[in-house]
């Protein structure tokens, strides 16, 4: 009996040591490979399903040792939902600690200057950050806009173009719109608004949006701003193609003479003064151009078909420039 006892005890010790070594080797062994991978942990996911997610990305081996490690380390109760960037080569314990800390991965979403509300909604929608239609509806909700400090029926123009950092599951449509409008006011508050006191913020922003759409070369913004300010001062129509385009539903990319003669609130060939609101979301430099326009008496400009413009003081000069560059453009199109 004594020999049997010692034999059984010996086997138990060997099994215990083997089991301990088996578990310990799991704990200290890093995953193969290099680089990083994104893993999204859904809200409410349990340890077992998280282990499966990590195993699918080849970050851990998905067996009972993962469950034991999560339980006996105490980390299993503190794992947080979210999207994480996890490096290969880490041990299972280190991987669990990443999920415990909750330091989620933030994606950068860049919105260029001059995008319309619809285009911004498309960018966020295509990347899965928002429900596109819900985003648009909320941005066109005057009651919601008022809660953000915008006394208008739409947030068009007030969504500041910038690079935003967003974590999966951390922001909904309201939060993203709120962040963009907050950034808008942060930028506006750095500008010398007192230089155009007669415009007011909304008109300033409306004119800046037109300048944003008309400008191909950044250095021309102040001069284009001056042309439009000169025309407003003389009560001349702005005659800006981008405003006409904004007022056309389902614009096909080809503006026609009929479009220029169709009355809409945004057709500045037909209406006097500024349209009722911005036609896009302008950047800081276009707003600054309205506040600090170039010194010029120019009243007209026409594209040179290379991103820059010819500026003219008189209709006769402008007509010559139009003939020159439109004929050139027609010749090039025929070729």
N, C-alpha and C positions, 0 to 999 in steps of 0.2 A: 504493500500500500504506500509505503514511504517513497519507494522508487516511482510509483505511478504519480504520486503527488508532485514530486520534483520534476518529473517528465512533463506533466500537464502544465505546471507553473512555468517551466522553461519554454514550452511551446507558446504559452500565453504572452510571455515577455517578448519572444521573437515576433509573434504576430503584432503585438502592440508597437514594437520598434519599427516593424515593416510598415504598419499603418501610419505611424508618426512620420517616418521618412517619406512615405507616399504623399501625405498631406503637405509636409514641409517643402518638398521639392516643387510642389505646385505653387506654394506661396511665394517662393523666391525666384521662380523661373519667369523671365520676361517673354513676351510674345515675340514671334519671329517677325522679321521685316523692319523697314525703316519708314520714316515719314509719319504722317498723321491721317486720321480718318474722322469724318463727322458721324456722330451717333445721336439719334433723337430718342430720348426716353419719354414716352407719353405719360400724362398725368394719371395717377392711380396704378401704374405698372408695378407688379410685385417683383420680388427678388428673382424668382424663377424665370419670368419673362424677360427681365433685364439681362440675366445670364445668357438667354438665347440670343438677344439682340447683340450682345458683346461677342458671342461666339460666331455669329453670322459675319461679323467684321474681322474675325480671327484675332481678337484681342485677348481672349481667354479660352480655355477649354471648358466646355459646358458639361460638367458632371457634378456629382454630389459634393465634391471638394469646394466648388464655388459657393454652394449653399451653406456648407459648414463654415467657411471663412467669413461669409457675410453675417452669419448668426453669431459666432463666437467672438468676432471682433466688435460686434455691436453696431457696425456700420450699416448693416442691412435695414435698420429702422430709420436711418437718416439719409437715405438716397433721395435725391431731388430730381424732379422732372425738368426737361429742357434739352436743348441741343448742345452737344459737347464736341470739342476738337480733342481727340485723344491720340497720343503718340504711341506708335508701335515700340516694342522693346521694354515696356513697363510690366511690372509684375501684376498679378490679379489684385493684390492689396493696394497697389498704387492706383490702379484703374478705379477701384471702389472709392478711394479717397478723392479722386477727381469728381465723381458723382456726389460724394458727400459734401464737398465744398460748395457746389452749386455755381461754379464760375462758368456760366454758359458761353457759347460762342456767339459773337455778334457779327452779322453780315453787313457789309457796306453796300448801300443802295445810293447811287449817284443820279441826281436829277439835273439835267442840263438847263441852262437859262433858256427861256422862251417856250417852254412846254405849256400846253394848255391843261386845264383841269382833267379833261378826258384822257390826254396822253399820260399824265401822271397816274391816273387811275389804272390805265393799261399796264404801265410799268410795274406798279405794285401788284396788280392782279395777276399778271403773267408769271411773276415769281412766287405767287402763292401767299403773299403777305396779307392781302385783304380780299373781300368779296368786291369785285369791281363795281357792280351796280349799287351795292350798299354804300360804297365809298363816295360815288358820284351823288347819290341821293342825299347823303349827309352833308356833303360840301355845298349843296344847293339848298340847304335848310336854313332859312334866315334866323330862326329861333336859336339853332345851334351856333350859327356864326356869331350871334350877339353874345353868347356865353364866352366866346373867345376874344371879345373886344372888337369885333368887326361889325359895324352897323350897316351891313349890306345883305342882300338876299343870296349872295353866293360868295364863296371863298376864292373865286377866280382872281388871280393877281396877288393874293395874300399867302400863297403857298410858296415859301422861299426855296429857290433852287439851290441845293447843297448836297453834300454827302451825309447820309444818315446811317446810323448803326443800329441794327434791329436784331433782337434775339427771337428765335422761333417760339411762338406762344406767349410772348411778353407784351405785345401791343396789338390792339384791334384798330378798326377804322377810326374811331374817335381819338384814340391815343396818338395815332400817326398824324392826323390832321391837327390836333392840338400842338404837337411838337413842331410841325412845320410853321404854323401861324406864330407860335412863340418865337421861333428863330427869325421870322419876318420882322417882328417888332424889335427884337434885339438889334437887327441890322439898321432898321429905320431910325432908331434912337441914336445912332452914331452919325446920322447925316444932317447937314445944315438946312433943315426944313424952313428956317426963317428966310431963306433967300428967295423963296417963291410963296409968300404968304397968301397970295390971291388964289392959288390953285387949290389948296387943301390936300389932304393926304390921298383921297380917292381919285381926284382928277390927276394929281401928280403921278399916281400909280398907273392910271389909264394911259397917260401920255408915255410913261416909261415903257409900258408894254408894247406900244406901237413902235417906239424906237428900237426895242429889242428885236422885233420882227423885221424891221427895215434895215438893220445894220448887218453888213457882211464883214466889214473891217472894223475892229474894235476902236481904232483911233478916230473913226468918223462919228462916233456916238454924240459928242458935244456939238458937232456941226449939224447933224441931223436934228438934234433937239432944238437948235437955234432956228432952223428952217420952220419947224412946226410952231414954235413959239412966235415967230414973226408972222406966220399966217394967222394964228389965233388972234394976235394983236390987231391985225388988219381985217379981221372977220372974214378971212378967206376960207373956203372949204379945205380940209386937210388932204383930201384925194389920196388916201393911202390904200393900196391894194390889200394888204394884210387885214385891214378892218373889214373890207368887203368879204374876203374869204371867210372870216370868222362868223359872219352873219349868214353864210350859206350852209344849209343842212346837207350833210353827205357830200361835201365838196370833192370833186373828182380830180383835182390837181390842175385843171385848165380853166383859168379865169377868162371870161368872154366879155364882149361889149354889152351883151344883154345883162350880164351880172352887174356891171357897173351902172346900169340904168334901173336896176331893180331896187326899190325902196325897202330898206330894212333899217332897224335902229343902229346898225353898225356900218352902213354904207356911207362913208365920209365923202363920196362923190355927190351924194344926194342931200345929206344932212349938214347943218352948220355946226361948227364946234366939235367937241370931243364926243365919242360914242358914250353910251351909258355906263360902261365899265371896262375894265382891262380885257384885252384879247389874248393874254397869255400871262405867265408868271415871270416877270422880269427879274434880272439879277441886280446886284448892288450898283454896278457901273452904269446901267441904263437909268436907274433912279438918280444917281449922282449927276448924270449928263443933263437931266432936266433942271437940277439945282445949280449946276455950274456949266451952262451952255457956252459954246464958242462965241466970240465977238464977230458977228457977220451980219450983213444985210440980205443974205441969200434967201430966196423964197421958193426955189425949185431944186430938185435933184433927180438925176436919171442914172440908172445902172450902166456901168461900163462893161458888164458881163464878166467881170473878174472878181467880184466881191466888193469893189469900190464904186464910187459915184462921181459924176460931174455935177458941181453945184453952180447954180446960176442966179443972178439978181433980177433978170428981166425975163419976160415970156419969150422975147425974141431969141435971147441967148439959149434959153431952155429948149425952144423948138429946134434950133440948130443941133444941139446936143442929142436930142431925141432922134432926129433924122439920121445923124451920123451913127449912133450906136445901135439903133433898131435895124437900120439897113445892114450894118455889119453882122448883127446877130442873125438876120434872115439869110445872108450869104453863107454864114458858117453852118446854119441848119441845113441848107440845101446841099452843102458838101458832105 
